[in-house]
Amino acid sequence: MLPKSQMSALWRSLRLHAGARDVAFSSRIILFLLKAWTNSGGRLSRDIRIRVSGGYVFLSADTLKIDLDTFAEIYLLRVYPPPEEGAVVIDIGAHKGYYATWALANGAVAVASYEPQSANFAALERAWRSRKPCTMWTINRAAVGSIVGLVSLYVSDESWAHSIYPSMGRFRAAEEVRMTTLEFAINDCQSRWGHCRVLLKVDVEGAAFDVLGHAQPDELRPVYQICFDHEPGSPYDVDELLSRLAVAGFDLVTVDRDQEFRLARSE
């Protein structure tokens, strides 16, 4: 028989999976079994397809534990606030599309995803294709930052840890990727879907300042909320970033787990 602590963790996990109503029942069972499998050291030889509202997302066999944790944060723990009904989401650091599909099932009218890393983007594209025709979700193999051009992306063994900054971790390779700006991403959404209210989700391993710190108040006018992660060791001062965003009207700040920042306007 399992120790009491492991039994308690197992029951908590089961309750979380049971409550994920925007995941197909059969996929909830698969997710629960996969979590137990990886916790016991098990490995898989093929990718796993998970049925969610509107289509599928994919967990990669070679990064299964990280993908499971990322999926759980979004679909089970719901670490992000749901978008306003009818809002457009700009998903920067889109990983494999888990947040994008969740946002579409929880109020967003459209999502624009930006993901530069090749393996993540391949899984993101598979998720996008599973929903076609889907004119309300665009995918872009690009980083978002302070310039327009080509940059080096340093690739980690962990699918959520790739960064444009080599100081952010231990990396096994580098890819040359395209970078665009937040101004372009916002303008592209406005041209596609009209003058909509925008939620920005930014998860970019040390580059949040590159994405947000150079934006002018007028550029951010369509944005009603910003969610960004400030990872330990990031090469910028988070207080300086918050000060710049406060000038643009984002003066309501909440922080979860010391690194997840949620910004809104007081008016």
C-alpha positions as CSV (number, residue, x, y, z in Angstrom):
1,M,0.0,0.0,0.0
2,L,1.2,3.5,-0.8
3,P,2.3,5.8,2.0
4,K,-0.4,8.3,3.3
5,S,1.3,11.3,1.7
6,Q,1.4,9.7,-1.7
7,M,-2.2,8.6,-1.4
8,S,-3.2,12.1,-0.6
9,A,-1.3,13.5,-3.6
10,L,-2.9,10.8,-5.8
11,W,-6.4,11.8,-4.6
12,R,-5.7,15.5,-5.1
13,S,-4.5,14.8,-8.6
14,L,-7.6,12.7,-9.4
15,R,-9.9,15.5,-8.2
16,L,-8.1,18.1,-10.3
17,H,-8.4,15.9,-13.4
18,A,-12.0,15.2,-12.7
19,G,-12.7,18.9,-12.6
20,A,-11.2,19.7,-16.0
21,R,-14.5,19.9,-17.9
22,D,-12.9,21.5,-21.0
23,V,-10.9,18.3,-21.5
24,A,-12.5,15.1,-22.9
25,F,-13.2,12.5,-20.2
26,S,-11.1,9.9,-21.9
27,S,-8.2,12.4,-22.1
28,R,-8.6,13.2,-18.4
29,I,-8.1,9.5,-17.6
30,I,-5.0,9.5,-19.9
31,L,-3.6,12.6,-18.2
32,F,-4.1,11.1,-14.7
33,L,-2.4,7.8,-15.7
34,L,0.5,9.7,-17.5
35,K,1.1,11.7,-14.3
36,A,1.4,8.6,-12.2
37,W,3.5,6.9,-14.9
38,T,6.0,9.8,-15.1
39,N,6.2,10.1,-11.3
40,S,7.3,6.5,-11.2
41,G,10.0,7.1,-13.8
42,G,8.2,5.8,-16.8
43,R,9.0,7.0,-20.3
44,L,7.1,6.9,-23.6
45,S,8.2,6.3,-27.2
46,R,5.6,8.4,-28.9
47,D,3.7,11.7,-28.5
48,I,0.3,11.8,-26.8
49,R,-2.8,13.5,-28.2
50,I,-5.1,15.1,-25.7
51,R,-8.7,16.0,-26.7
52,V,-9.7,19.5,-25.5
53,S,-12.6,21.8,-26.4
54,G,-12.5,22.4,-30.2
55,G,-9.6,20.1,-31.1
56,Y,-6.4,18.5,-29.8
57,V,-3.1,19.4,-28.1
58,F,0.0,17.3,-28.0
59,L,2.4,16.2,-25.3
60,S,5.9,15.3,-26.6
61,A,7.4,12.0,-25.6
62,D,10.9,13.5,-25.0
63,T,9.6,16.3,-22.8
64,L,6.6,14.6,-21.3
65,K,7.0,15.6,-17.7
66,I,7.4,19.3,-18.5
67,D,4.5,19.2,-21.0
68,L,2.3,17.5,-18.4
69,D,3.2,20.2,-15.8
70,T,2.6,23.0,-18.3
71,F,-0.8,21.6,-19.3
72,A,-1.8,21.1,-15.7
73,E,-0.9,24.7,-14.7
74,I,-3.2,25.9,-17.4
75,Y,-6.1,23.4,-17.6
76,L,-6.2,22.0,-14.1
77,L,-4.7,24.6,-11.7
78,R,-5.9,27.5,-14.0
79,V,-3.0,29.8,-13.0
80,Y,-4.2,32.4,-15.6
81,P,-7.4,34.4,-15.3
82,P,-9.9,33.7,-18.0
83,P,-10.1,36.4,-20.7
84,E,-13.0,38.8,-20.9
85,E,-15.8,37.5,-23.0
86,G,-15.0,38.6,-26.6
87,A,-11.4,39.6,-25.9
88,V,-8.5,38.9,-28.2
89,V,-5.5,37.2,-26.6
90,I,-1.9,37.7,-27.7
91,D,0.0,34.6,-26.5
92,I,3.7,35.4,-26.5
93,G,5.8,32.3,-25.6
94,A,2.9,30.0,-26.7
95,H,4.8,26.8,-26.1
96,K,2.6,24.0,-27.6
97,G,-0.7,25.8,-27.6
98,Y,-2.1,24.7,-24.3
99,Y,-2.9,28.3,-23.2
100,A,-4.3,29.3,-26.6
101,T,-6.8,26.4,-26.7
102,W,-7.8,27.0,-23.1
103,A,-8.3,30.7,-23.8
104,L,-10.5,30.0,-26.8
105,A,-12.6,27.7,-24.6
106,N,-12.9,30.3,-21.8
107,G,-14.0,33.5,-23.3
108,A,-11.5,34.6,-26.0
109,V,-12.9,35.4,-29.4
110,A,-9.5,35.0,-31.0
111,V,-5.9,34.2,-30.2
112,A,-2.6,35.2,-31.8
113,S,0.2,32.8,-30.8
114,Y,3.9,33.5,-31.0
115,E,6.4,30.7,-30.4
116,P,10.0,30.7,-31.9
117,Q,11.4,27.2,-30.9
118,S,11.1,24.6,-33.7
119,A,9.9,21.6,-31.7
120,N,7.4,23.6,-29.7
121,F,6.1,25.3,-32.8
122,A,5.7,21.9,-34.5
123,A,3.4,20.8,-31.7
124,L,1.6,24.1,-31.7
125,E,1.0,23.8,-35.5
126,R,-0.4,20.3,-35.0
127,A,-2.9,21.7,-32.4
128,W,-3.8,24.5,-34.7
129,R,-4.4,22.1,-37.7
130,S,-6.6,19.9,-35.5
131,R,-9.1,22.8,-35.3
132,K,-9.1,23.9,-38.9
133,P,-10.8,25.7,-40.4
134,C,-9.9,28.1,-37.6
135,T,-9.7,31.8,-38.7
136,M,-9.8,33.0,-35.1
137,W,-6.4,31.5,-34.1
138,T,-3.2,32.5,-35.8
139,I,0.2,31.0,-35.1
140,N,3.5,32.7,-35.8
141,R,7.0,31.1,-35.6
142,A,8.6,34.2,-34.1
143,A,9.9,35.6,-30.9
144,V,8.6,39.0,-29.7
145,G,11.1,41.5,-28.4
146,S,12.7,44.9,-28.9
147,I,13.8,44.6,-32.5
148,V,12.7,43.3,-35.9
149,G,15.2,40.8,-37.3
150,L,17.0,37.6,-36.5
151,V,18.2,36.6,-33.0
152,S,19.7,33.5,-31.4
153,L,17.3,31.4,-29.3
154,Y,19.1,29.1,-26.8
155,V,17.4,25.7,-26.6
156,S,17.0,23.8,-23.4
157,D,16.2,20.1,-22.8
158,E,13.1,21.4,-20.9
159,S,10.5,22.5,-23.4
160,W,9.5,25.6,-21.3
161,A,13.0,26.9,-20.7
162,H,14.2,28.2,-24.1
163,S,15.5,31.8,-24.0
164,I,17.2,34.5,-26.0
165,Y,19.5,35.0,-23.0
166,P,22.3,32.3,-22.5
167,S,22.5,33.4,-18.8
168,M,19.1,32.0,-18.1
169,G,20.1,28.3,-17.9
170,R,22.0,25.4,-19.4
171,F,21.4,25.0,-23.1
172,R,22.3,22.3,-25.6
173,A,21.9,24.2,-28.9
174,A,20.9,27.5,-30.5
175,E,18.5,28.3,-33.3
176,E,18.3,31.4,-35.4
177,V,14.8,32.7,-35.1
178,R,12.8,35.7,-36.4
179,M,11.9,38.4,-33.9
180,T,9.1,40.9,-34.2
181,T,7.8,43.6,-31.8
182,L,4.8,43.9,-29.6
183,E,3.6,46.9,-31.6
184,F,3.4,44.7,-34.7
185,A,1.6,41.9,-32.8
186,I,-1.1,44.4,-31.5
187,N,-1.5,46.1,-34.8
188,D,-1.8,42.8,-36.6
189,C,-4.6,41.8,-34.2
190,Q,-6.4,45.1,-34.7
191,S,-6.2,44.7,-38.5
192,R,-7.5,41.1,-38.4
193,W,-10.2,41.3,-35.7
194,G,-11.1,45.0,-35.4
195,H,-10.5,47.4,-32.5
196,C,-10.9,44.7,-29.8
197,R,-9.8,44.6,-26.1
198,V,-6.6,42.6,-25.8
199,L,-5.2,40.4,-23.1
200,L,-1.4,40.0,-23.2
201,K,0.1,36.7,-21.9
202,V,3.9,36.8,-21.8
203,D,6.1,33.8,-20.8
204,V,9.5,34.3,-22.4
205,E,12.2,33.1,-19.9
206,G,13.9,36.4,-19.0
207,A,12.8,38.6,-21.9
208,A,9.6,40.2,-20.5
209,F,11.3,43.6,-20.5
210,D,12.2,43.1,-24.1
211,V,8.6,42.5,-24.9
212,L,6.9,45.0,-22.7
213,G,9.5,47.6,-21.5
214,H,9.8,49.4,-24.8
215,A,6.0,49.7,-25.6
216,Q,4.6,53.2,-25.7
217,P,1.4,54.0,-23.8
218,D,-0.5,54.6,-27.1
219,E,0.6,51.2,-28.3
220,L,-0.8,49.5,-25.2
221,R,-4.2,51.4,-25.4
222,P,-6.1,48.3,-26.7
223,V,-4.7,46.1,-23.8
224,Y,-6.8,45.8,-20.7
225,Q,-4.7,43.2,-18.9
226,I,-1.1,41.9,-18.9
227,C,0.0,38.5,-17.5
228,F,3.8,38.0,-17.4
229,D,6.2,35.7,-15.7
230,H,9.3,37.2,-14.1
231,E,11.7,34.2,-13.9
232,P,14.5,34.1,-11.3
233,G,17.7,35.5,-12.8
234,S,16.1,37.6,-15.4
235,P,18.4,40.3,-16.7
236,Y,16.2,43.2,-15.9
237,D,14.7,45.0,-12.9
238,V,11.1,44.0,-12.5
239,D,10.4,47.2,-10.5
240,E,11.6,49.3,-13.5
241,L,9.3,47.3,-15.8
242,L,6.3,47.8,-13.5
243,S,7.1,51.6,-13.4
244,R,7.1,51.8,-17.1
245,L,3.8,49.9,-17.4
246,A,2.3,52.1,-14.7
247,V,2.9,55.1,-16.9
248,A,0.8,53.4,-19.5
249,G,-2.0,53.0,-16.9
250,F,-1.3,49.5,-15.6
251,D,-1.3,50.5,-11.9
252,L,-3.2,47.5,-10.4
253,V,-0.6,44.7,-9.8
254,T,-1.1,41.3,-8.2
255,V,1.7,38.7,-7.8
256,D,1.3,35.0,-7.4
257,R,4.1,32.6,-6.4
258,D,6.6,35.5,-6.4
259,Q,6.9,35.6,-10.2
260,E,3.5,35.6,-11.9
261,F,2.5,39.2,-12.4
262,R,-1.1,40.3,-13.3
263,L,-1.5,43.9,-14.3
264,A,-4.7,45.8,-14.9
265,R,-5.9,49.4,-15.2
266,S,-7.6,51.2,-12.2
267,E,-10.0,53.0,-14.5
